[in-house]
């Protein structure tokens, strides 16, 4: 992964942790697999343990951060307590902790 992307991920992670109690932030998808292309987005899972707020408001905050850091970042919020699909388990298995 190039330095620009690494810097963007670190900045994103730091900003998110300033206002949200996160368990972990995980890079997944093509960047985690080392298969990214020029046009690839940067898939990020923001994992919380038990979110009780407004997901739409939280998404708006995350995308506000993205606009100021790197538009390739595509964050998703995953609530550990409410993830019954196994998606989070897969991300944790194959993703990269930031």
mmCIF file as gemmi writes it, N, C-alpha and C atoms, coordinates in Angstrom:
data_model
loop_
_atom_site.group_PDB
_atom_site.id
_atom_site.type_symbol
_atom_site.label_atom_id
_atom_site.label_alt_id
_atom_site.label_comp_id
_atom_site.label_asym_id
_atom_site.label_entity_id
_atom_site.label_seq_id
_atom_site.pdbx_PDB_ins_code
_atom_site.Cartn_x
_atom_site.Cartn_y
_atom_site.Cartn_z
_atom_site.occupancy
_atom_site.B_iso_or_equiv
_atom_site.pdbx_formal_charge
_atom_site.auth_seq_id
_atom_site.auth_asym_id
_atom_site.pdbx_PDB_model_num
ATOM 1 N N . UNK Axp A 1 ? 0.846 -1.168 0 1 0 ? 1 A 1
ATOM 2 C CA . UNK Axp A 1 ? 0 0 0 1 0 ? 1 A 1
ATOM 3 C C . UNK Axp A 1 ? 0.896 1.238 0 1 0 ? 1 A 1
ATOM 4 N N . UNK Axp A 2 ? 0.495 2.239 -0.768 1 0 ? 2 A 1
ATOM 5 C CA . UNK Axp A 2 ? 1.323 3.436 -0.876 1 0 ? 2 A 1
ATOM 6 C C . UNK Axp A 2 ? 1.18 4.331 0.363 1 0 ? 2 A 1
ATOM 7 N N . UNK Axp A 3 ? 2.132 5.235 0.498 1 0 ? 3 A 1
ATOM 8 C CA . UNK Axp A 3 ? 2.192 6.098 1.681 1 0 ? 3 A 1
ATOM 9 C C . UNK Axp A 3 ? 0.971 7.012 1.792 1 0 ? 3 A 1
ATOM 10 N N . UNK Axp A 4 ? 0.486 7.513 0.664 1 0 ? 4 A 1
ATOM 11 C CA . UNK Axp A 4 ? -0.684 8.397 0.667 1 0 ? 4 A 1
ATOM 12 C C . UNK Axp A 4 ? -1.898 7.68 1.267 1 0 ? 4 A 1
ATOM 13 N N . UNK Axp A 5 ? -2.102 6.436 0.877 1 0 ? 5 A 1
ATOM 14 C CA . UNK Axp A 5 ? -3.238 5.657 1.373 1 0 ? 5 A 1
ATOM 15 C C . UNK Axp A 5 ? -3.072 5.352 2.855 1 0 ? 5 A 1
ATOM 16 N N . UNK Axp A 6 ? -1.886 4.946 3.248 1 0 ? 6 A 1
ATOM 17 C CA . UNK Axp A 6 ? -1.617 4.652 4.658 1 0 ? 6 A 1
ATOM 18 C C . UNK Axp A 6 ? -1.863 5.882 5.526 1 0 ? 6 A 1
ATOM 19 N N . UNK Axp A 7 ? -1.4 7.024 5.078 1 0 ? 7 A 1
ATOM 20 C CA . UNK Axp A 7 ? -1.604 8.276 5.808 1 0 ? 7 A 1
ATOM 21 C C . UNK Axp A 7 ? -3.088 8.606 5.913 1 0 ? 7 A 1
ATOM 22 N N . UNK Axp A 8 ? -3.818 8.441 4.818 1 0 ? 8 A 1
ATOM 23 C CA . UNK Axp A 8 ? -5.259 8.718 4.82 1 0 ? 8 A 1
ATOM 24 C C . UNK Axp A 8 ? -5.992 7.809 5.8 1 0 ? 8 A 1
ATOM 25 N N . UNK Axp A 9 ? -5.633 6.537 5.818 1 0 ? 9 A 1
ATOM 26 C CA . UNK Axp A 9 ? -6.278 5.59 6.732 1 0 ? 9 A 1
ATOM 27 C C . UNK Axp A 9 ? -6 5.944 8.189 1 0 ? 9 A 1
ATOM 28 N N . UNK Axp A 10 ? -4.779 6.306 8.481 1 0 ? 10 A 1
ATOM 29 C CA . UNK Axp A 10 ? -4.424 6.69 9.852 1 0 ? 10 A 1
ATOM 30 C C . UNK Axp A 10 ? -5.152 7.96 10.285 1 0 ? 10 A 1
ATOM 31 N N . UNK Axp A 11 ? -5.25 8.934 9.379 1 0 ? 11 A 1
ATOM 32 C CA . UNK Axp A 11 ? -5.973 10.172 9.69 1 0 ? 11 A 1
ATOM 33 C C . UNK Axp A 11 ? -7.456 9.89 9.916 1 0 ? 11 A 1
ATOM 34 N N . UNK Axp A 12 ? -8.041 9.063 9.051 1 0 ? 12 A 1
ATOM 35 C CA . UNK Axp A 12 ? -9.452 8.703 9.184 1 0 ? 12 A 1
ATOM 36 C C . UNK Axp A 12 ? -9.701 8.028 10.533 1 0 ? 12 A 1
ATOM 37 N N . UNK Axp A 13 ? -8.874 7.057 10.853 1 0 ? 13 A 1
ATOM 38 C CA . UNK Axp A 13 ? -9.015 6.314 12.104 1 0 ? 13 A 1
ATOM 39 C C . UNK Axp A 13 ? -8.936 7.251 13.31 1 0 ? 13 A 1
ATOM 40 N N . UNK Axp A 14 ? -7.976 8.14 13.304 1 0 ? 14 A 1
ATOM 41 C CA . UNK Axp A 14 ? -7.795 9.078 14.413 1 0 ? 14 A 1
ATOM 42 C C . UNK Axp A 14 ? -9.016 9.979 14.572 1 0 ? 14 A 1
ATOM 43 N N . UNK Axp A 15 ? -9.531 10.507 13.473 1 0 ? 15 A 1
ATOM 44 C CA . UNK Axp A 15 ? -10.692 11.402 13.523 1 0 ? 15 A 1
ATOM 45 C C . UNK Axp A 15 ? -11.934 10.681 14.037 1 0 ? 15 A 1
ATOM 46 N N . UNK Axp A 16 ? -12.149 9.453 13.572 1 0 ? 16 A 1
ATOM 47 C CA . UNK Axp A 16 ? -13.324 8.692 14.004 1 0 ? 16 A 1
ATOM 48 C C . UNK Axp A 16 ? -13.257 8.425 15.504 1 0 ? 16 A 1
ATOM 49 N N . UNK Axp A 17 ? -12.09 8.08 15.99 1 0 ? 17 A 1
ATOM 50 C CA . UNK Axp A 17 ? -11.927 7.764 17.414 1 0 ? 17 A 1
ATOM 51 C C . UNK Axp A 17 ? -12.088 8.99 18.308 1 0 ? 17 A 1
ATOM 52 N N . UNK Axp A 18 ? -12.042 10.186 17.727 1 0 ? 18 A 1
ATOM 53 C CA . UNK Axp A 18 ? -12.248 11.41 18.504 1 0 ? 18 A 1
ATOM 54 C C . UNK Axp A 18 ? -13.7 11.568 18.946 1 0 ? 18 A 1
ATOM 55 N N . UNK Axp A 19 ? -14.648 11.006 18.192 1 0 ? 19 A 1
ATOM 56 C CA . UNK Axp A 19 ? -16.052 11.208 18.537 1 0 ? 19 A 1
ATOM 57 C C . UNK Axp A 19 ? -16.856 9.922 18.707 1 0 ? 19 A 1
ATOM 58 N N . UNK Axp A 20 ? -16.237 8.778 18.466 1 0 ? 20 A 1
ATOM 59 C CA . UNK Axp A 20 ? -16.975 7.523 18.541 1 0 ? 20 A 1
ATOM 60 C C . UNK Axp A 20 ? -16.153 6.486 19.286 1 0 ? 20 A 1
ATOM 61 N N . UNK Axp A 21 ? -16.795 5.768 20.177 1 0 ? 21 A 1
ATOM 62 C CA . UNK Axp A 21 ? -16.139 4.698 20.921 1 0 ? 21 A 1
ATOM 63 C C . UNK Axp A 21 ? -16.135 3.449 20.04 1 0 ? 21 A 1
ATOM 64 N N . UNK Axp A 22 ? -15.015 3.199 19.375 1 0 ? 22 A 1
ATOM 65 C CA . UNK Axp A 22 ? -14.929 2.066 18.448 1 0 ? 22 A 1
ATOM 66 C C . UNK Axp A 22 ? -14.159 0.912 19.077 1 0 ? 22 A 1
ATOM 67 N N . UNK Axp A 23 ? -14.542 -0.291 18.708 1 0 ? 23 A 1
ATOM 68 C CA . UNK Axp A 23 ? -13.791 -1.482 19.115 1 0 ? 23 A 1
ATOM 69 C C . UNK Axp A 23 ? -12.571 -1.626 18.229 1 0 ? 23 A 1
ATOM 70 N N . UNK Axp A 24 ? -12.816 -1.485 16.934 1 0 ? 24 A 1
ATOM 71 C CA . UNK Axp A 24 ? -11.723 -1.617 15.971 1 0 ? 24 A 1
ATOM 72 C C . UNK Axp A 24 ? -12.137 -1.003 14.643 1 0 ? 24 A 1
ATOM 73 N N . UNK Axp A 25 ? -11.135 -0.66 13.866 1 0 ? 25 A 1
ATOM 74 C CA . UNK Axp A 25 ? -11.34 -0.173 12.508 1 0 ? 25 A 1
ATOM 75 C C . UNK Axp A 25 ? -10.521 -1.093 11.616 1 0 ? 25 A 1
ATOM 76 N N . UNK Axp A 26 ? -11.19 -1.66 10.605 1 0 ? 26 A 1
ATOM 77 C CA . UNK Axp A 26 ? -10.575 -2.715 9.802 1 0 ? 26 A 1
ATOM 78 C C . UNK Axp A 26 ? -10.643 -2.371 8.316 1 0 ? 26 A 1
ATOM 79 N N . UNK Axp A 27 ? -9.512 -2.482 7.661 1 0 ? 27 A 1
ATOM 80 C CA . UNK Axp A 27 ? -9.441 -2.368 6.207 1 0 ? 27 A 1
ATOM 81 C C . UNK Axp A 27 ? -9.811 -3.722 5.619 1 0 ? 27 A 1
ATOM 82 N N . UNK Axp A 28 ? -10.723 -3.738 4.648 1 0 ? 28 A 1
ATOM 83 C CA . UNK Axp A 28 ? -11.074 -4.993 3.993 1 0 ? 28 A 1
ATOM 84 C C . UNK Axp A 28 ? -11.245 -4.749 2.496 1 0 ? 28 A 1
ATOM 85 N N . UNK Axp A 29 ? -11.543 -5.778 1.756 1 0 ? 29 A 1
ATOM 86 C CA . UNK Axp A 29 ? -11.735 -5.626 0.316 1 0 ? 29 A 1
ATOM 87 C C . UNK Axp A 29 ? -10.424 -5.676 -0.441 1 0 ? 29 A 1
ATOM 88 N N . UNK Axp A 30 ? -10.419 -5.04 -1.607 1 0 ? 30 A 1
ATOM 89 C CA . UNK Axp A 30 ? -9.271 -5.144 -2.513 1 0 ? 30 A 1
ATOM 90 C C . UNK Axp A 30 ? -7.975 -4.607 -1.905 1 0 ? 30 A 1
ATOM 91 N N . UNK Axp A 31 ? -8.047 -3.539 -1.121 1 0 ? 31 A 1
ATOM 92 C CA . UNK Axp A 31 ? -6.819 -3.007 -0.51 1 0 ? 31 A 1
ATOM 93 C C . UNK Axp A 31 ? -6.246 -3.975 0.516 1 0 ? 31 A 1
ATOM 94 N N . UNK Axp A 32 ? -7.095 -4.626 1.272 1 0 ? 32 A 1
ATOM 95 C CA . UNK Axp A 32 ? -6.614 -5.595 2.264 1 0 ? 32 A 1
ATOM 96 C C . UNK Axp A 32 ? -5.999 -6.81 1.586 1 0 ? 32 A 1
ATOM 97 N N . UNK Axp A 33 ? -6.52 -7.15 0.411 1 0 ? 33 A 1
ATOM 98 C CA . UNK Axp A 33 ? -6.012 -8.308 -0.33 1 0 ? 33 A 1
ATOM 99 C C . UNK Axp A 33 ? -4.808 -7.959 -1.193 1 0 ? 33 A 1
ATOM 100 N N . UNK Axp A 34 ? -4.504 -6.67 -1.315 1 0 ? 34 A 1
ATOM 101 C CA . UNK Axp A 34 ? -3.412 -6.243 -2.182 1 0 ? 34 A 1
ATOM 102 C C . UNK Axp A 34 ? -3.777 -6.326 -3.651 1 0 ? 34 A 1
ATOM 103 N N . UNK Axp A 35 ? -5.074 -6.278 -3.954 1 0 ? 35 A 1
ATOM 104 C CA . UNK Axp A 35 ? -5.557 -6.411 -5.329 1 0 ? 35 A 1
ATOM 105 C C . UNK Axp A 35 ? -6.18 -5.119 -5.85 1 0 ? 35 A 1
ATOM 106 N N . UNK Axp A 36 ? -5.898 -4.006 -5.183 1 0 ? 36 A 1
ATOM 107 C CA . UNK Axp A 36 ? -6.504 -2.745 -5.574 1 0 ? 36 A 1
ATOM 108 C C . UNK Axp A 36 ? -6.012 -2.288 -6.941 1 0 ? 36 A 1
ATOM 109 N N . UNK Axp A 37 ? -6.888 -1.54 -7.603 1 0 ? 37 A 1
ATOM 110 C CA . UNK Axp A 37 ? -6.566 -0.904 -8.877 1 0 ? 37 A 1
ATOM 111 C C . UNK Axp A 37 ? -6.651 0.605 -8.662 1 0 ? 37 A 1
ATOM 112 N N . UNK Axp A 38 ? -6.319 1.341 -9.684 1 0 ? 38 A 1
ATOM 113 C CA . UNK Axp A 38 ? -6.34 2.802 -9.591 1 0 ? 38 A 1
ATOM 114 C C . UNK Axp A 38 ? -7.712 3.319 -9.163 1 0 ? 38 A 1
ATOM 115 N N . UNK Axp A 39 ? -8.777 2.688 -9.662 1 0 ? 39 A 1
ATOM 116 C CA . UNK Axp A 39 ? -10.137 3.162 -9.392 1 0 ? 39 A 1
ATOM 117 C C . UNK Axp A 39 ? -10.787 2.513 -8.168 1 0 ? 39 A 1
ATOM 118 N N . UNK Axp A 40 ? -10.049 1.697 -7.426 1 0 ? 40 A 1
ATOM 119 C CA . UNK Axp A 40 ? -10.621 0.99 -6.273 1 0 ? 40 A 1
ATOM 120 C C . UNK Axp A 40 ? -10.967 1.943 -5.136 1 0 ? 40 A 1
ATOM 121 N N . UNK Axp A 41 ? -12.065 1.631 -4.453 1 0 ? 41 A 1
ATOM 122 C CA . UNK Axp A 41 ? -12.358 2.36 -3.23 1 0 ? 41 A 1
ATOM 123 C C . UNK Axp A 41 ? -11.634 1.669 -2.079 1 0 ? 41 A 1
ATOM 124 N N . UNK Axp A 42 ? -11.619 2.322 -0.933 1 0 ? 42 A 1
ATOM 125 C CA . UNK Axp A 42 ? -10.934 1.795 0.244 1 0 ? 42 A 1
ATOM 126 C C . UNK Axp A 42 ? -12.009 1.422 1.258 1 0 ? 42 A 1
ATOM 127 N N . UNK Axp A 43 ? -12.274 0.133 1.367 1 0 ? 43 A 1
ATOM 128 C CA . UNK Axp A 43 ? -13.337 -0.354 2.24 1 0 ? 43 A 1
ATOM 129 C C . UNK Axp A 43 ? -12.863 -0.397 3.69 1 0 ? 43 A 1
ATOM 130 N N . UNK Axp A 44 ? -13.613 0.271 4.558 1 0 ? 44 A 1
ATOM 131 C CA . UNK Axp A 44 ? -13.27 0.364 5.974 1 0 ? 44 A 1
ATOM 132 C C . UNK Axp A 44 ? -14.482 -0.036 6.812 1 0 ? 44 A 1
ATOM 133 N N . UNK Axp A 45 ? -14.282 -0.957 7.732 1 0 ? 45 A 1
ATOM 134 C CA . UNK Axp A 45 ? -15.328 -1.318 8.692 1 0 ? 45 A 1
ATOM 135 C C . UNK Axp A 45 ? -15.033 -0.615 10.009 1 0 ? 45 A 1
ATOM 136 N N . UNK Axp A 46 ? -15.995 0.156 10.477 1 0 ? 46 A 1
ATOM 137 C CA . UNK Axp A 46 ? -15.908 0.809 11.779 1 0 ? 46 A 1
ATOM 138 C C . UNK Axp A 46 ? -16.764 -0.039 12.716 1 0 ? 46 A 1
ATOM 139 N N . UNK Axp A 47 ? -16.108 -0.766 13.614 1 0 ? 47 A 1
ATOM 140 C CA . UNK Axp A 47 ? -16.8 -1.733 14.464 1 0 ? 47 A 1
ATOM 141 C C . UNK Axp A 47 ? -17.062 -1.128 15.844 1 0 ? 47 A 1
ATOM 142 N N . UNK Axp A 48 ? -18.332 -1.166 16.23 1 0 ? 48 A 1
ATOM 143 C CA . UNK Axp A 48 ? -18.743 -0.71 17.559 1 0 ? 48 A 1
ATOM 144 C C . UNK Axp A 48 ? -19.358 -1.896 18.29 1 0 ? 48 A 1
ATOM 145 N N . UNK Axp A 49 ? -19.398 -1.816 19.615 1 0 ? 49 A 1
ATOM 146 C CA . UNK Axp A 49 ? -19.91 -2.973 20.362 1 0 ? 49 A 1
ATOM 147 C C . UNK Axp A 49 ? -21.411 -2.922 20.587 1 0 ? 49 A 1
ATOM 148 N N . UNK Axp A 50 ? -21.952 -1.756 20.773 1 0 ? 50 A 1
ATOM 149 C CA . UNK Axp A 50 ? -23.389 -1.655 21.033 1 0 ? 50 A 1
ATOM 150 C C . UNK Axp A 50 ? -23.827 -0.221 20.769 1 0 ? 50 A 1
ATOM 151 N N . UNK Axp A 51 ? -24.047 0.116 19.519 1 0 ? 51 A 1
ATOM 152 C CA . UNK Axp A 51 ? -24.382 1.483 19.134 1 0 ? 51 A 1
ATOM 153 C C . UNK Axp A 51 ? -25.854 1.762 19.401 1 0 ? 51 A 1
ATOM 154 N N . UNK Axp A 52 ? -26.126 2.854 20.099 1 0 ? 52 A 1
ATOM 155 C CA . UNK Axp A 52 ? -27.502 3.206 20.444 1 0 ? 52 A 1
ATOM 156 C C . UNK Axp A 52 ? -27.933 4.535 19.849 1 0 ? 52 A 1
ATOM 157 N N . UNK Axp A 53 ? -27.125 5.112 18.981 1 0 ? 53 A 1
ATOM 158 C CA . UNK Axp A 53 ? -27.457 6.407 18.404 1 0 ? 53 A 1
ATOM 159 C C . UNK Axp A 53 ? -28.169 6.287 17.073 1 0 ? 53 A 1
ATOM 160 N N . UNK Axp A 54 ? -28.096 7.338 16.303 1 0 ? 54 A 1
ATOM 161 C CA . UNK Axp A 54 ? -28.731 7.434 14.994 1 0 ? 54 A 1
ATOM 162 C C . UNK Axp A 54 ? -27.702 7.071 13.917 1 0 ? 54 A 1
ATOM 163 N N . UNK Axp A 55 ? -27.919 5.943 13.231 1 0 ? 55 A 1
ATOM 164 C CA . UNK Axp A 55 ? -26.971 5.495 12.214 1 0 ? 55 A 1
ATOM 165 C C . UNK Axp A 55 ? -26.844 6.495 11.07 1 0 ? 55 A 1
ATOM 166 N N . UNK Axp A 56 ? -27.941 7.147 10.683 1 0 ? 56 A 1
ATOM 167 C CA . UNK Axp A 56 ? -27.872 8.128 9.597 1 0 ? 56 A 1
ATOM 168 C C . UNK Axp A 56 ? -26.998 9.311 9.989 1 0 ? 56 A 1
ATOM 169 N N . UNK Axp A 57 ? -27.151 9.773 11.207 1 0 ? 57 A 1
ATOM 170 C CA . UNK Axp A 57 ? -26.325 10.877 11.699 1 0 ? 57 A 1
ATOM 171 C C . UNK Axp A 57 ? -24.856 10.461 11.76 1 0 ? 57 A 1
ATOM 172 N N . UNK Axp A 58 ? -24.612 9.255 12.224 1 0 ? 58 A 1
ATOM 173 C CA . UNK Axp A 58 ? -23.242 8.751 12.298 1 0 ? 58 A 1
ATOM 174 C C . UNK Axp A 58 ? -22.631 8.625 10.905 1 0 ? 58 A 1
ATOM 175 N N . UNK Axp A 59 ? -23.403 8.113 9.949 1 0 ? 59 A 1
ATOM 176 C CA . UNK Axp A 59 ? -22.912 8.018 8.572 1 0 ? 59 A 1
ATOM 177 C C . UNK Axp A 59 ? -22.57 9.389 8.016 1 0 ? 59 A 1
ATOM 178 N N . UNK Axp A 60 ? -23.395 10.375 8.305 1 0 ? 60 A 1
ATOM 179 C CA . UNK Axp A 60 ? -23.126 11.736 7.845 1 0 ? 60 A 1
ATOM 180 C C . UNK Axp A 60 ? -21.801 12.243 8.409 1 0 ? 60 A 1
ATOM 181 N N . UNK Axp A 61 ? -21.538 11.967 9.689 1 0 ? 61 A 1
ATOM 182 C CA . UNK Axp A 61 ? -20.268 12.377 10.301 1 0 ? 61 A 1
ATOM 183 C C . UNK Axp A 61 ? -19.088 11.671 9.635 1 0 ? 61 A 1
ATOM 184 N N . UNK Axp A 62 ? -19.243 10.367 9.39 1 0 ? 62 A 1
ATOM 185 C CA . UNK Axp A 62 ? -18.158 9.613 8.757 1 0 ? 62 A 1
ATOM 186 C C . UNK Axp A 62 ? -17.851 10.157 7.37 1 0 ? 62 A 1
ATOM 187 N N . UNK Axp A 63 ? -18.89 10.451 6.593 1 0 ? 63 A 1
ATOM 188 C CA . UNK Axp A 63 ? -18.651 10.951 5.246 1 0 ? 63 A 1
ATOM 189 C C . UNK Axp A 63 ? -18.132 12.38 5.248 1 0 ? 63 A 1
ATOM 190 N N . UNK Axp A 64 ? -18.426 13.136 6.281 1 0 ? 64 A 1
ATOM 191 C CA . UNK Axp A 64 ? -17.832 14.458 6.428 1 0 ? 64 A 1
ATOM 192 C C . UNK Axp A 64 ? -16.32 14.329 6.621 1 0 ? 64 A 1
ATOM 193 N N . UNK Axp A 65 ? -15.916 13.352 7.409 1 0 ? 65 A 1
ATOM 194 C CA . UNK Axp A 65 ? -14.49 13.082 7.608 1 0 ? 65 A 1
ATOM 195 C C . UNK Axp A 65 ? -13.856 12.645 6.292 1 0 ? 65 A 1
ATOM 196 N N . UNK Axp A 66 ? -14.529 11.748 5.586 1 0 ? 66 A 1
ATOM 197 C CA . UNK Axp A 66 ? -14.015 11.242 4.308 1 0 ? 66 A 1
ATOM 198 C C . UNK Axp A 66 ? -13.767 12.395 3.34 1 0 ? 66 A 1
ATOM 199 N N . UNK Axp A 67 ? -14.714 13.331 3.258 1 0 ? 67 A 1
ATOM 200 C CA . UNK Axp A 67 ? -14.576 14.464 2.331 1 0 ? 67 A 1
ATOM 201 C C . UNK Axp A 67 ? -13.312 15.261 2.6 1 0 ? 67 A 1
ATOM 202 N N . UNK Axp A 68 ? -12.887 15.301 3.849 1 0 ? 68 A 1
ATOM 203 C CA . UNK Axp A 68 ? -11.707 16.085 4.207 1 0 ? 68 A 1
ATOM 204 C C . UNK Axp A 68 ? -10.406 15.29 4.175 1 0 ? 68 A 1
ATOM 205 N N . UNK Axp A 69 ? -10.498 13.994 3.937 1 0 ? 69 A 1
ATOM 206 C CA . UNK Axp A 69 ? -9.288 13.166 3.968 1 0 ? 69 A 1
ATOM 207 C C . UNK Axp A 69 ? -9.018 12.501 2.624 1 0 ? 69 A 1
ATOM 208 N N . UNK Axp A 70 ? -9.939 11.651 2.168 1 0 ? 70 A 1
ATOM 209 C CA . UNK Axp A 70 ? -9.725 10.914 0.918 1 0 ? 70 A 1
ATOM 210 C C . UNK Axp A 70 ? -11.064 10.334 0.469 1 0 ? 70 A 1
ATOM 211 N N . UNK Axp A 71 ? -11.547 10.784 -0.671 1 0 ? 71 A 1
ATOM 212 C CA . UNK Axp A 71 ? -12.861 10.364 -1.161 1 0 ? 71 A 1
ATOM 213 C C . UNK Axp A 71 ? -12.925 8.894 -1.555 1 0 ? 71 A 1
ATOM 214 N N . UNK Axp A 72 ? -11.795 8.228 -1.621 1 0 ? 72 A 1
ATOM 215 C CA . UNK Axp A 72 ? -11.806 6.79 -1.943 1 0 ? 72 A 1
ATOM 216 C C . UNK Axp A 72 ? -12.274 5.955 -0.755 1 0 ? 72 A 1
ATOM 217 N N . UNK Axp A 73 ? -12.214 6.511 0.447 1 0 ? 73 A 1
ATOM 218 C CA . UNK Axp A 73 ? -12.593 5.762 1.649 1 0 ? 73 A 1
ATOM 219 C C . UNK Axp A 73 ? -14.104 5.543 1.671 1 0 ? 73 A 1
ATOM 220 N N . UNK Axp A 74 ? -14.5 4.283 1.862 1 0 ? 74 A 1
ATOM 221 C CA . UNK Axp A 74 ? -15.914 3.888 1.948 1 0 ? 74 A 1
ATOM 222 C C . UNK Axp A 74 ? -16.147 3.207 3.297 1 0 ? 74 A 1
ATOM 223 N N . UNK Axp A 75 ? -16.513 3.989 4.316 1 0 ? 75 A 1
ATOM 224 C CA . UNK Axp A 75 ? -16.718 3.387 5.634 1 0 ? 75 A 1
ATOM 225 C C . UNK Axp A 75 ? -18.091 2.729 5.769 1 0 ? 75 A 1
ATOM 226 N N . UNK Axp A 76 ? -18.135 1.638 6.518 1 0 ? 76 A 1
ATOM 227 C CA . UNK Axp A 76 ? -19.404 1.05 6.928 1 0 ? 76 A 1
ATOM 228 C C . UNK Axp A 76 ? -19.347 0.859 8.44 1 0 ? 76 A 1
ATOM 229 N N . UNK Axp A 77 ? -20.482 0.989 9.077 1 0 ? 77 A 1
ATOM 230 C CA . UNK Axp A 77 ? -20.568 0.814 10.523 1 0 ? 77 A 1
ATOM 231 C C . UNK Axp A 77 ? -21.104 -0.583 10.793 1 0 ? 77 A 1
ATOM 232 N N . UNK Axp A 78 ? -20.411 -1.316 11.634 1 0 ? 78 A 1
ATOM 233 C CA . UNK Axp A 78 ? -20.872 -2.647 12.02 1 0 ? 78 A 1
ATOM 234 C C . UNK Axp A 78 ? -21 -2.701 13.536 1 0 ? 78 A 1
ATOM 235 N N . UNK Axp A 79 ? -22.174 -3.053 13.988 1 0 ? 79 A 1
ATOM 236 C CA . UNK Axp A 79 ? -22.454 -3.192 15.412 1 0 ? 79 A 1
ATOM 237 C C . UNK Axp A 79 ? -22.288 -4.665 15.773 1 0 ? 79 A 1
ATOM 238 N N . UNK Axp A 80 ? -21.273 -4.954 16.56 1 0 ? 80 A 1
ATOM 239 C CA . UNK Axp A 80 ? -20.943 -6.345 16.892 1 0 ? 80 A 1
ATOM 240 C C . UNK Axp A 80 ? -22.147 -7.11 17.459 1 0 ? 80 A 1
ATOM 241 N N . UNK Axp A 81 ? -22.912 -6.46 18.333 1 0 ? 81 A 1
ATOM 242 C CA . UNK Axp A 81 ? -24.051 -7.137 18.967 1 0 ? 81 A 1
ATOM 243 C C . UNK Axp A 81 ? -25.154 -7.494 17.971 1 0 ? 81 A 1
ATOM 244 N N . UNK Axp A 82 ? -25.243 -6.743 16.885 1 0 ? 82 A 1
ATOM 245 C CA . UNK Axp A 82 ? -26.346 -6.943 15.949 1 0 ? 82 A 1
ATOM 246 C C . UNK Axp A 82 ? -25.913 -7.51 14.604 1 0 ? 82 A 1
ATOM 247 N N . UNK Axp A 83 ? -24.707 -8.023 14.503 1 0 ? 83 A 1
ATOM 248 C CA . UNK Axp A 83 ? -24.245 -8.606 13.241 1 0 ? 83 A 1
ATOM 249 C C . UNK Axp A 83 ? -24.477 -10.114 13.266 1 0 ? 83 A 1
ATOM 250 N N . UNK Axp A 84 ? -25.569 -10.51 12.68 1 0 ? 84 A 1
ATOM 251 C CA . UNK Axp A 84 ? -25.91 -11.934 12.647 1 0 ? 84 A 1
ATOM 252 C C . UNK Axp A 84 ? -25.552 -12.582 11.315 1 0 ? 84 A 1
ATOM 253 N N . UNK Axp A 85 ? -25.108 -11.78 10.367 1 0 ? 85 A 1
ATOM 254 C CA . UNK Axp A 85 ? -24.843 -12.285 9.02 1 0 ? 85 A 1
ATOM 255 C C . UNK Axp A 85 ? -23.508 -13.009 8.889 1 0 ? 85 A 1
ATOM 256 N N . UNK Axp A 86 ? -22.586 -12.746 9.803 1 0 ? 86 A 1
ATOM 257 C CA . UNK Axp A 86 ? -21.249 -13.318 9.687 1 0 ? 86 A 1
ATOM 258 C C . UNK Axp A 86 ? -20.296 -12.434 8.896 1 0 ? 86 A 1
ATOM 259 N N . UNK Axp A 87 ? -20.8 -11.29 8.412 1 0 ? 87 A 1
ATOM 260 C CA . UNK Axp A 87 ? -19.974 -10.374 7.626 1 0 ? 87 A 1
ATOM 261 C C . UNK Axp A 87 ? -18.793 -9.865 8.444 1 0 ? 87 A 1
ATOM 262 N N . UNK Axp A 88 ? -19.051 -9.468 9.674 1 0 ? 88 A 1
ATOM 263 C CA . UNK Axp A 88 ? -17.978 -8.97 10.538 1 0 ? 88 A 1
ATOM 264 C C . UNK Axp A 88 ? -16.938 -10.047 10.791 1 0 ? 88 A 1
ATOM 265 N N . UNK Axp A 89 ? -17.378 -11.259 11.016 1 0 ? 89 A 1
ATOM 266 C CA . UNK Axp A 89 ? -16.45 -12.371 11.239 1 0 ? 89 A 1
ATOM 267 C C . UNK Axp A 89 ? -15.516 -12.542 10.045 1 0 ? 89 A 1
ATOM 268 N N . UNK Axp A 90 ? -16.052 -12.433 8.848 1 0 ? 90 A 1
ATOM 269 C CA . UNK Axp A 90 ? -15.246 -12.549 7.633 1 0 ? 90 A 1
ATOM 270 C C . UNK Axp A 90 ? -14.251 -11.395 7.52 1 0 ? 90 A 1
ATOM 271 N N . UNK Axp A 91 ? -14.712 -10.189 7.815 1 0 ? 91 A 1
ATOM 272 C CA . UNK Axp A 91 ? -13.83 -9.02 7.762 1 0 ? 91 A 1
ATOM 273 C C . UNK Axp A 91 ? -12.694 -9.162 8.764 1 0 ? 91 A 1
ATOM 274 N N . UNK Axp A 92 ? -13.007 -9.62 9.968 1 0 ? 92 A 1
ATOM 275 C CA . UNK Axp A 92 ? -11.966 -9.789 10.983 1 0 ? 92 A 1
ATOM 276 C C . UNK Axp A 92 ? -10.971 -10.872 10.593 1 0 ? 92 A 1
ATOM 277 N N . UNK Axp A 93 ? -11.431 -11.868 9.893 1 0 ? 93 A 1
ATOM 278 C CA . UNK Axp A 93 ? -10.554 -12.967 9.489 1 0 ? 93 A 1
ATOM 279 C C . UNK Axp A 93 ? -9.598 -12.552 8.372 1 0 ? 93 A 1
ATOM 280 N N . UNK Axp A 94 ? -10.107 -11.79 7.402 1 0 ? 94 A 1
ATOM 281 C CA . UNK Axp A 94 ? -9.31 -11.469 6.219 1 0 ? 94 A 1
ATOM 282 C C . UNK Axp A 94 ? -8.858 -10.011 6.137 1 0 ? 94 A 1
ATOM 283 N N . UNK Axp A 95 ? -9.381 -9.165 7.01 1 0 ? 95 A 1
ATOM 284 C CA . UNK Axp A 95 ? -9.05 -7.749 6.943 1 0 ? 95 A 1
ATOM 285 C C . UNK Axp A 95 ? -7.773 -7.401 7.69 1 0 ? 95 A 1
ATOM 286 N N . UNK Axp A 96 ? -7.445 -6.12 7.638 1 0 ? 96 A 1
ATOM 287 C CA . UNK Axp A 96 ? -6.243 -5.593 8.287 1 0 ? 96 A 1
ATOM 288 C C . UNK Axp A 96 ? -6.672 -4.552 9.313 1 0 ? 96 A 1
ATOM 289 N N . UNK Axp A 97 ? -6.294 -4.766 10.551 1 0 ? 97 A 1
ATOM 290 C CA . UNK Axp A 97 ? -6.621 -3.841 11.627 1 0 ? 97 A 1
ATOM 291 C C . UNK Axp A 97 ? -5.85 -2.545 11.434 1 0 ? 97 A 1
ATOM 292 N N . UNK Axp A 98 ? -6.546 -1.429 11.57 1 0 ? 98 A 1
ATOM 293 C CA . UNK Axp A 98 ? -5.895 -0.12 11.423 1 0 ? 98 A 1
ATOM 294 C C . UNK Axp A 98 ? -5.643 0.442 12.814 1 0 ? 98 A 1
